[in-house]
Structures are given as C-alpha cells and as structure tokens.
Amino acid sequence: MKALIIIDMQNDFMPGGPLGVAGADEIVTRVNPLLNFFDVVVASQDFHPEGHISFASTHQKKIGEIIEVPEGDQVLWPEHCKENTEGAE
C-alpha cells in the first residue's frame, strides 16, 4: 500500500497569506496529478480558534515575540488558518 501525506497545503500558507511561503502555490500543480497514484491520501489541516494563544494579536504583542505559557515558550504568529475561514481551506 502506498500513501501520500499532504501537510498544511492551505491558503494562508500560500503567497499573499499571513504566513505565506514563496513558491508554495507551485506545489499544488505538482501534487494534484499524484492523487490517483496512491492507495491512501491523507491531508492535514492547521486551524486555530479565534483568539488562539499563538496569535500575537491575542496578547497585544508583536509578531515574532516570545511569551511564556504553561507548556513553555510560545512564538507569536500573525492570525492564520482561523477555523471556518478561507485561509484555513
């Protein structure tokens, strides 16, 4: 059995998104043709509720700042992949 695992291929990680990766959109046209060559296709989806602990805006801090949370240090990110938004799709 062959499996294809697609990780976080979402709008907010594409160029222009709040955590966009240059060239990330180019992988879509490479991944789509592969779908039929695998027995199992699994895709993960990053998503966060409004006011998530990792959002800088939740703490009125700057993106990239680090805060302490019970689990350890937390890097603060821009709002991204919020539940039920186009960015999380």
Order of alpha helices (4+ residues) and beta strands (2+ residues): beta-alpha-beta-beta-beta
